[in-house]
Amino acid sequence: MTQIHLTWGNILTLRGDALVCPAHKHLIRGRGLSAQIYAQGGVELATQCGRQLKCAVGEARLTNAYHLPVDYLLHTVTPQWSSGDQWGALAIGQLRRCYESVLCLAREKGLKRILFPALGAGTNRFPHAISAHQALEVLNEYSGEFDQLTVCLHSPAALGEWERVERRFYTV
């Protein structure tokens, strides 16, 4: 079974087969990490994304990565966190579906080393504990089908939160 690797730093410097990009439904340049990916991917990435079908929340699309240190980008549209109100359960299910869709598409394309950011925990404001729990549950379910699953967080504090969730729920 593949070990899930948690780390922190600049995900755009890591190597793998594919990097997961938090996406806008029209696969246009978004905010946060998405903006950084599009800036580094260049005009070629924007052009290829412009030819893709609209991507609903929880779905995934594949493009080339162009000037990034991976071969492909796996774009997924993450839900907005709304402070745990009446739509919170729906958003949590949609976030889980993002991870599932990305991993199913990666498996279909034969990609074995996948790099994930903390989906939903950036500009879409999911608490790291909720994001980590959904991610780690899905990643553990699919881990036997991949060589490397890496989650790269943006800070040591975020990494600590994910490690606490991992120890509490997923360490044997």
N, C-alpha and C positions, 0 to 999 in steps of 0.2 A: 504494500500500500504506500502510495506517495505521501511523503510528509508535506504538510502545508507550512510554508516558510513565511513568517511575519517579520517585517523589517521596516525601517523608516529612512527617508531620504528623497532624492529626486528620482522618481520612477522613470523619467525620460532618459536616464543614463543606463538603465538596466537592460540586459539582453534576454531575449526569449523568442519564441515563435510569434507570439501575438501580445499586444497590449490592449487592455480594455479601456475604451474611451467613453466617459459619460457624455451622452449625446443629446442634441436638440432633435425633435421629431422630424425635421427636414434635413437632418445631418449637415447643418450649417454650423459655423463657428459659434460656440457657446461662451460661457464664462469659466473662470477657474482653470482646471486642468484641461478642459476641452479647448480653451483659447490657446494654451501653451502647445497642445498637440497640433492644432491647425497652424500655428505660427511655424513650428518646426517642420511639419509635413509639407508646407508650401502650397503653391498654386495647383500642383498636380493632385494633391489630396482634396482640395476644395472642388476641383473639376470632377474628380471621380465621385465624390459625395453628392454633387449636384445631379448626377445621373441615377442615384439610388431612389428606391421607393420610400415613401413616408414610413417612418418607424414609430409604432405606437409604444406607449410606456410598457416596459417589460420585454419587448422584442429585441432582437439583435441583428446587426448587419455587418458584413465583412468588406473591408477595403484593403488595398495595399497600404503600406506604412511610409513609403517614399523615403524621406530623410531622417527617419527615426531608427534606432538600433534594434528594431524588430522587423519581421517580414510583413506582418499584417496588423491591422487594427480591428478590433471587435467592438463596434459601437452599440451601446444600449441606452435607451431613454429611461432615466431613473425618475421615480415619483418625488413630489414635494412632500416634505414632512410638515404637518399642520398642527404641531404641538400636542399630538395624541388625542385630538378631538374625535368626533364621531366617525371621521374618515381614516383614523389612524390604522385600524386593522386592514382596511383596503390598501393603504400605502405600504404596509409591511408585507402583505402578500405580493404586491407589485414589485417590491424590492427583491424579494426572494425569486420571483420570476425572471428578473434581470440576470441574476447569477445562473439560473437554470438555462435560460436561452443562450447566454454566452457559451456555457460549457457544452451544450448540445451542438451549437454551430461549430465550435472548435473541434469537437469529436468528429463531426461530419466531414470536416476539412482535413482531418489527420494532424491537427496541431497538438503538440504535446507539452509545451512549456508556455504557460500563460501568466501574464503579469496583471494584477488587479490593483486599482486604487480602492479606497473605502467608498464604494458606490453609495451615493445619496448623502454621505456625511460631509460633503463640502458645501457648495452653494445651495444645495437642496435641504440642508439643515437637519438631517437625521442624527439623533444622538449616536455617538460611536458605539455604545453598548448594544443598541438595537441593530445597527448596521452589522456589527461584528457577529452577533448571534445568528442573524439570517445568513450571512456570508459563510461562516464556519460550518453551519449545519449543511448547507448545500455543497460546499467544497469537500467536506468529509464524505458525503454521499457519492460524489463523482471521482474522488481522488484516485481510485484504483485504475482509472482510465487514462491517467496523465503521468508524465515523468516529473513535472515540476509545476506547482501552483504557488505563486508568490503574491502576497498582499503587501504592498508598499504604502505605508502611512506617511503623512506629511510632517509629523512631529514625534518626539519621544513620548509626549503625553498621550497622544492617540495610540501609539504602539503599546503603551502600558495598559490602556483600557482594553484593547483587543487581546492582549496576553492574559488579563484577568478573566475575560469571558472564556478564552480558550482553556485556561486552567480549571475554571469552575464547571464547565459543561462538556469539554471535549478531550480532556487528558485522562488517560486510563491509569 
